[in-house]
Amino acid sequence: MRNIIISSLVLLLCLTGCSSRQPQYRIGVSQCLDDAWRQKMNAEMERELLLHPEMSISRRIAYGSNELQCAQIDSFIKERVHLLIVSPNEAEDVKPAVTRAYRAGIPVIVADRRVSGDEWTAFIGGDNYRVGQLMADWLLSIQAAERQAIHVLEVAGLPGSTPATLRHQGMMETLARNGGVQPHIESVMGEWYRENAYDVVSAYLRTHKDVDAIVAQNDLMAIGASEAVRDSKNYRAGSVPIMGVDGIILGVQAVADGVIECTATYSSRGDMVIETAYRILSGLPFVRDTVLQTTMIDVVAAKAMLIKNEEMQHELETMRLFQMRSDQRWKNLHISRIVLIAVLAVLLLLLCQVIWYLYHKQRTIQQEIRKEILPQLEGMQEAIQLSHRDVAFAERMKQIVDEHLTDPNLNVEYLGSALSLSRTQVFRRVKAVTGKGPLDYIRERRLLRAEELLRTTDMTIQQVALELCFSSPGYFSKCYKDYFGHLPSAR
């Protein structure tokens, strides 16, 4: 009888152990900082992990220390994690630790900041040089409007970091290739933080009264620079156009609110990082070197992105609710197993019924998760990814409209032809992305251009109205007042 009881307990323990939802793969994540951009990346990874319960992550933060990050990577090597994700602080200083992990047989995904050489498994990150080119293009557009060389203040990130170096290099080389009069550029070090940017920009503005534009290498420093301009005695709030980088929600909100003029997207794509990790661990094909695209976000695109972000937040809350329900069911199942094991020691005669009950309940819950919860999570993931296509559509539409603001034939049909869409599709897509009809959107872009011409040129109201295809100066003035809240005035 004693042997029967022991055998029965061992059998039940094996059944409960084999059917538990323990992850198969442990992934180490080494983040160099805990800033808003990496918090966004972490959230994207956590969301993607909902679709991969076979994986779990252990995250460590180096808080800007190369030495601490190398030590954390070495710790992951000793723990023999199945895969390592590294976002380097300073790529060359962290490279030796990355190499040690790779040579130890641990697949390494390098995210955001590229490590030189080829002793890593995959790279996923933005094009920092392209970001610098966009910064240069924006400065040249301001200089063209001013019709003279401009004085530019660059707020740079951490010295020696790959993004800071490449963004500055891309900007300076693009400006040099442009020829002609070059903007006068001076740099201060904000080291990626809003407070640091506020301090160094405030100190600079106290001794320089001729700054025409500010380019900051991330959104947090751009907001800090805007606050410094606001508090400066030598400048009016909003008098100096400011560009940021990253396209985090804080930055997009700042563009929508007029705190900064624009920002450039620098995607974190934590979801893609986790999907690549899954493919590597599962032995599936994967892309070794992925460079993410970057685009400019102005006030129109920012408002569209904020609308999409609200929808995404609602969907994420729904996903978390599903996850909580799933976790609670697994917890309840675990408790039930413990209770049943204890009961089995006393009621051995019920062994067969208890085993069947556990097996049946487990299968029922697994089928519910597989048939109901996971398909909905996958559907939500696809809906979230659609937002990237909406941003690209908004950028393409803005480019077409801005290039033809002086064309009287710019209308819905023209947009449809340029975008390869029918008239009905144009109305539906433009309304979904901007919240307004295509004609209202065209009128808004013309009014924004009109405000710029009146502010930066000697054109009269009548000339501006004619230039931008308004039927009459009176109609132009009415539209201008409806949009800006006051009548137009020439410079």
C-alpha positions in Angstrom: 0.0 0.0 0.0 2.9 2.4 0.9 4.5 1.8 -2.5 1.2 2.4 -4.3 0.7 5.7 -2.5 4.3 6.9 -3.3 3.9 5.8 -7.0 0.6 7.7 -7.3 2.1 10.9 -5.8 5.1 10.7 -8.1 2.8 10.2 -11.1 0.6 13.2 -10.3 3.6 15.4 -9.6 5.0 14.5 -13.0 1.7 15.3 -14.7 1.4 18.7 -13.0 5.0 19.6 -13.6 4.9 18.7 -17.3 1.8 20.7 -18.0 2.7 23.9 -16.1 3.3 27.0 -18.2 7.0 27.5 -17.3 9.0 29.4 -20.0 11.5 27.3 -22.0 13.8 30.2 -22.8 15.3 32.8 -20.5 16.4 36.0 -22.2 18.8 38.5 -20.6 18.1 42.2 -21.5 20.9 44.8 -20.8 19.6 48.4 -21.2 22.1 51.2 -21.0 19.6 53.7 -19.6 16.1 53.9 -18.2 14.9 56.9 -20.3 11.6 57.4 -22.0 12.7 55.9 -25.3 13.9 52.6 -23.7 10.8 52.5 -21.5 8.8 52.5 -24.7 11.1 49.7 -26.1 10.6 47.7 -22.9 6.8 48.1 -23.1 6.9 46.9 -26.7 8.9 43.8 -25.7 6.5 43.0 -22.9 3.5 43.3 -25.2 5.1 41.0 -27.8 6.0 38.4 -25.0 2.2 38.0 -24.5 2.3 36.0 -27.8 5.3 34.0 -26.7 4.7 32.4 -23.3 7.6 30.1 -23.9 10.0 33.0 -23.3 10.8 35.1 -20.3 13.1 38.1 -19.9 15.4 39.3 -17.1 16.1 43.0 -17.5 19.1 45.0 -16.0 19.8 48.7 -16.4 23.4 50.2 -16.5 22.3 53.8 -15.9 24.8 55.2 -18.3 27.8 53.2 -16.9 29.9 51.2 -19.4 31.6 49.3 -16.5 28.3 48.3 -14.9 26.8 47.2 -18.3 29.8 45.0 -19.0 29.6 43.5 -15.5 25.9 42.8 -16.1 26.5 41.1 -19.4 29.2 39.0 -17.8 26.7 38.0 -15.1 24.2 36.9 -17.8 27.0 34.8 -19.4 27.6 33.1 -16.0 23.9 32.4 -15.7 23.9 30.9 -19.2 20.9 32.7 -20.5 19.5 31.3 -23.8 19.8 34.7 -25.6 21.1 38.2 -24.8 19.6 41.5 -25.9 22.0 44.5 -25.5 21.3 48.2 -26.0 24.9 49.5 -25.6 25.8 52.6 -23.6 29.0 53.4 -25.6 29.3 50.8 -28.3 33.0 50.4 -28.4 33.5 50.2 -24.6 30.7 47.6 -24.3 31.9 45.6 -27.4 34.3 43.3 -25.4 31.5 42.1 -23.2 29.3 41.5 -26.2 32.1 39.6 -27.9 32.5 37.4 -24.7 28.9 36.5 -24.8 28.9 35.7 -28.5 32.0 33.5 -28.1 30.4 31.7 -25.2 27.7 30.5 -27.6 25.0 32.8 -26.5 23.1 34.5 -29.4 23.3 38.3 -29.1 20.8 40.8 -30.5 22.3 44.3 -30.5 19.5 46.9 -30.4 19.6 50.7 -31.1 23.4 51.3 -31.1 25.5 49.2 -33.5 28.6 47.4 -32.3 31.4 47.3 -34.8 32.6 44.0 -36.2 30.5 40.9 -36.8 30.6 39.0 -33.4 26.9 39.4 -32.8 23.9 37.5 -34.0 21.5 40.3 -35.1 21.2 44.0 -35.1 18.0 46.0 -35.0 18.2 49.8 -34.9 17.5 53.1 -36.5 19.7 55.0 -39.0 21.3 57.7 -36.9 23.2 59.1 -39.9 19.8 59.5 -41.7 18.5 61.3 -38.6 21.4 63.8 -38.9 20.5 64.3 -42.6 16.9 65.2 -41.6 18.3 67.7 -39.1 20.4 69.3 -41.8 17.5 69.5 -44.2 15.4 71.2 -41.6 18.1 73.7 -40.9 18.5 74.5 -44.6 14.8 75.1 -44.9 15.0 77.6 -42.1 18.0 79.3 -43.6 16.3 79.5 -47.0 13.3 81.2 -45.3 15.6 83.6 -43.5 17.6 84.2 -46.7 20.9 84.5 -44.7 23.3 82.3 -42.7 21.7 81.2 -39.4 23.2 80.7 -36.0 22.3 77.1 -34.8 22.7 75.6 -31.4 23.1 71.8 -31.4 22.2 70.0 -28.1 24.2 66.8 -28.3 23.8 63.5 -26.4 26.4 61.5 -24.5 29.9 62.0 -25.9 31.2 58.8 -27.5 27.8 57.2 -27.9 27.0 55.9 -31.4 23.7 58.0 -31.9 25.4 61.2 -30.8 28.3 60.7 -33.1 26.4 59.6 -36.2 23.6 62.2 -35.8 26.2 65.0 -35.7 28.2 63.5 -38.5 25.1 63.1 -40.8 24.1 66.7 -40.1 27.5 68.2 -40.7 28.3 66.2 -43.8 24.9 67.0 -45.4 25.3 70.7 -44.7 28.8 70.6 -46.2 27.6 68.9 -49.4 24.9 71.5 -49.8 27.4 74.2 -50.7 26.8 77.9 -50.5 26.6 79.8 -47.2 26.9 77.4 -44.2 24.9 77.8 -41.0 27.0 78.7 -38.0 26.7 75.7 -35.6 27.9 75.5 -32.0 27.3 72.5 -29.7 26.5 72.0 -26.0 26.3 68.6 -24.3 22.8 67.7 -22.9 23.9 64.0 -22.4 20.3 62.9 -23.3 18.6 64.4 -20.3 15.9 67.1 -20.2 17.4 68.8 -17.0 20.9 68.8 -18.4 19.7 70.3 -21.7 17.8 73.0 -19.8 21.0 74.0 -17.8 23.4 74.1 -20.7 21.0 75.9 -23.1 20.1 78.4 -20.4 23.8 79.2 -19.8 24.4 79.5 -23.6 21.4 81.8 -24.2 22.6 84.2 -21.4 25.7 85.1 -23.5 24.3 84.6 -27.1 21.4 86.7 -28.3 21.4 85.6 -32.0 20.3 81.9 -31.9 18.0 81.3 -34.9 17.4 77.5 -34.4 18.1 74.7 -32.0 18.5 71.0 -33.0 18.5 68.5 -30.1 19.5 64.9 -30.5 16.5 63.6 -28.6 13.0 64.8 -27.7 13.7 65.2 -23.9 16.6 67.6 -24.6 14.5 69.4 -27.2 11.8 70.0 -24.5 14.4 71.1 -22.0 15.8 73.5 -24.6 12.3 74.9 -25.2 11.9 75.5 -21.5 15.3 77.3 -21.4 14.2 79.6 -24.3 10.9 80.3 -22.5 12.8 81.3 -19.3 15.5 83.3 -21.1 15.5 87.1 -20.8 16.9 87.4 -24.3 14.2 85.5 -26.1 10.5 85.2 -26.4 8.9 81.8 -25.7 8.5 80.0 -29.0 10.7 82.5 -30.9 13.4 79.9 -31.6 12.3 76.9 -33.7 13.4 73.6 -32.1 13.7 70.1 -33.6 13.9 66.9 -31.5 14.5 63.3 -32.3 13.0 59.9 -31.3 9.2 60.5 -31.8 8.4 59.3 -28.3 5.0 60.3 -27.0 6.4 63.2 -25.0 8.0 64.5 -28.1 5.0 64.0 -30.3 2.8 65.8 -27.7 5.3 68.6 -27.6 5.0 69.0 -31.4 1.3 68.9 -31.2 1.3 71.6 -28.5 3.7 73.8 -30.3 6.5 73.4 -27.7 8.9 72.2 -30.4 8.4 72.5 -34.2 9.1 69.0 -35.2 10.7 65.7 -34.4 12.2 62.8 -36.3 11.0 59.2 -35.7 13.6 56.8 -34.3 11.8 53.5 -33.8 12.5 51.3 -30.8 10.6 48.3 -32.2 10.9 46.1 -29.1 8.3 43.9 -30.6 10.6 43.2 -33.6 13.5 42.5 -31.2 11.4 39.8 -29.3 10.1 38.3 -32.6 13.7 38.0 -33.8 14.7 36.4 -30.5 11.9 33.9 -31.0 13.0 33.0 -34.5 16.7 32.6 -33.4 15.8 30.4 -30.5 13.3 28.3 -32.6 15.9 27.8 -35.4 13.8 29.8 -37.9 15.2 32.2 -40.6 15.7 35.8 -39.4 17.1 39.0 -40.8 20.6 39.6 -39.4 20.9 43.4 -40.0 17.7 45.5 -39.8 18.0 49.3 -40.2 14.7 51.0 -39.3 13.4 53.9 -41.3 13.0 57.4 -39.9 10.7 60.2 -41.0 9.9 63.8 -39.9 6.8 64.5 -37.8 5.2 67.9 -38.0 2.2 69.2 -36.1 -0.3 67.5 -38.5 1.4 64.1 -38.2 1.8 64.5 -34.5 -1.9 65.1 -34.0 -2.7 62.0 -36.1 -0.2 59.9 -34.1 -1.7 61.0 -30.8 -5.1 59.9 -31.9 -3.7 56.5 -32.9 -1.8 56.3 -29.6 -5.0 56.7 -27.6 -6.5 53.8 -29.6 -3.4 51.7 -29.0 -3.5 52.4 -25.2 -7.1 51.2 -25.1 -6.2 48.1 -27.0 -3.2 47.5 -24.7 -5.4 47.7 -21.6 -7.7 45.1 -23.2 -4.7 42.9 -23.8 -3.5 43.3 -20.2 -7.0 42.3 -19.0 -6.8 39.2 -21.1 -3.4 38.4 -19.7 -4.6 38.9 -16.1 -7.5 36.6 -16.7 -5.2 34.0 -18.2 -2.7 34.2 -15.4 -5.5 34.0 -12.8 -6.8 30.8 -14.4 -3.3 29.3 -14.4 -2.9 30.3 -10.7 -6.2 28.7 -9.9 -5.2 25.6 -11.7 -1.9 25.4 -9.8 -3.7 25.8 -6.4 -6.2 23.1 -7.4 -3.3 20.7 -8.1 -1.7 21.3 -4.7 -5.0 20.7 -3.0 -5.7 17.5 -4.9 -2.2 16.2 -4.2 -2.9 16.6 -0.4 -6.3 14.9 -0.8 -4.8 12.0 -2.7 -2.7 11.0 0.3 -5.9 10.5 2.3 -8.3 9.4 -0.5 -6.2 7.1 -2.6 -9.4 5.4 -4.0 -10.3 8.7 -5.8 -6.9 8.8 -7.7 -8.3 8.0 -11.1 -11.1 10.6 -10.8 -8.7 13.3 -9.6 -6.2 12.7 -12.5 -9.1 12.8 -15.0 -10.4 16.0 -13.4 -7.0 17.7 -13.7 -6.4 16.6 -17.2 -9.9 17.6 -18.4 -9.7 21.0 -16.7 -6.2 21.7 -18.0 -7.3 20.8 -21.6 -10.3 23.1 -21.3 -8.2 26.1 -20.2 -5.6 25.5 -22.9 -8.3 25.3 -25.5 -9.9 28.6 -24.2 -6.5 30.3 -24.4 -5.7 28.9 -27.8 -9.1 29.5 -29.4 -10.2 32.8 -27.7 -7.4 34.8 -26.1 -4.4 34.3 -28.4 -6.3 35.0 -31.6 -7.5 38.3 -30.1 -4.0 39.2 -29.0 -2.6 38.5 -32.5 -5.4 40.6 -34.0 -4.6 43.5 -31.7 -0.9 43.2 -32.6 -1.8 43.5 -36.3 -3.9 46.6 -35.5 -1.0 48.2 -33.6 1.3 47.6 -36.5 -1.1 49.4 -38.9 -0.3 52.7 -37.2 3.2 52.6 -38.8 1.6 52.5 -42.2 -0.7 55.4 -41.3 2.3 57.5 -40.4 3.9 56.7 -43.7 0.7 57.5 -45.6 0.4 60.9 -43.7 4.0 61.8 -44.5 3.5 60.9 -48.2 0.2 62.9 -48.4 1.8 65.9 -46.7 4.7 65.8 -49.2 2.4 65.8 -52.2 0.2 68.6 -50.8 3.1 70.8 -49.8 4.8 70.4 -53.2 1.6 71.6 -55.0 0.2 74.3 -52.6 0.5 76.9 -55.4 -1.2 74.6 -58.0 -4.9 75.6 -58.5 -5.5 72.0 -59.8 -4.7 70.5 -56.3 -7.9 68.8 -55.3 -9.3 65.4 -54.3 -8.9 64.0 -57.8 -5.3 65.1 -58.0 -4.6 63.5 -54.5 -6.2 60.3 -55.6 -4.1 60.1 -58.8 -0.9 60.9 -56.9 -1.7 58.3 -54.1 -3.1 55.7 -56.5 -6.4 55.8 -54.7 -10.0 56.3 -55.8 -11.9 59.4 -54.7 -13.8 57.4 -52.0 -10.6 55.9 -50.8 -8.9 59.3 -50.5 -11.8 60.6 -48.4 -11.7 57.5 -46.1 -7.9 57.4 -45.7 -7.4 61.1 -45.1 -10.3 61.2 -42.6 -8.9 58.2 -40.7 -5.3 59.7 -40.5 -6.0 63.4 -40.0 -9.5 63.5 -38.6 -10.6 65.9 -41.4 -11.6 65.8 -45.1 -9.0 66.1 -47.9 -10.2 69.6 -48.9 -10.0 70.8 -45.3 -6.5 69.3 -45.0 -5.4 71.1 -48.2 -6.8 74.4 -46.9 -5.0 73.9 -43.6 -1.7 73.3 -45.3 -2.2 76.4 -47.4 -3.1 78.5 -44.4 0.1 77.3 -42.5 2.1 78.2 -45.6 0.4 81.6 -45.8 1.2 82.3 -42.1 4.9 81.5 -42.9 5.0 83.7 -46.0 3.4 86.6 -44.1 5.8 86.2 -41.2 9.0 85.6 -43.2 8.6 87.6 -46.5 7.5 91.0 -47.7 4.5 89.7 -49.6 1.2 91.4 -49.2 -2.0 89.7 -48.1 -3.3 89.9 -51.6 -0.1 88.4 -53.0 -0.2 85.5 -50.6 -3.9 84.9 -51.3 -3.2 84.7 -55.0 0.0 82.7 -54.6 -1.9 80.0 -52.6 -4.9 79.8 -54.9 -7.5 81.4 -52.7 -10.4 82.8 -54.7 -10.1 86.3 -53.3 -8.3 88.2 -50.5 -11.5 88.5 -48.6 -12.1 84.7 -48.6 -8.5 84.2 -47.7 -8.9 86.5 -44.7 -12.0 84.7 -43.6 -10.3 81.3 -43.7 -7.2 82.7 -42.0 -9.3 84.1 -39.1 -11.4 80.9 -38.7 -8.1 78.9 -38.4 -5.8 81.2 -36.4 -8.4 83.3 -34.5 -7.2 86.6 -35.9 -7.0 88.4 -39.3 -3.8 88.1 -41.3 -1.3 90.9 -41.3 1.6 91.5 -43.6 5.1 91.8 -42.2 
